[in-house]
């Protein structure tokens, strides 16, 4: 994959991951309920922890899309 294609892929991944993190933060039970998992309000911590990881993945994807060093991009991917 060329540099521009990888950049677009990382940007798309960052946007999708960021959107998932925001949804998990605002409505923690929404995404799990779409796949048939019911979370009790006391178990929302799981969704919040996943949202934190999703925010981190989004930052890595956005940061990786701006890198020119092939080794650094490979490490992020």
Residue pairs with C-beta under 8 A, 6 or more apart in sequence:
1 9
3 68
6 65
6 73
6 77
7 65
7 66
10 61
10 62
10 64
10 65
10 76
10 77
11 61
11 62
11 65
13 57
13 61
14 57
14 58
14 59
14 61
14 62
14 65
15 58
17 54
17 57
17 58
17 61
18 54
18 55
18 58
20 31
20 51
20 54
21 51
21 52
21 54
21 55
21 58
22 51
23 30
23 31
24 30
24 31
24 47
24 48
24 50
24 51
24 54
25 48
25 51
28 39
28 44
28 47
28 48
28 51
29 38
29 39
29 44
29 47
31 47
32 38
32 39
32 47
33 39
39 46
39 47
60 76
61 76
63 76
64 72
64 73
64 76
64 77
67 73
67 76
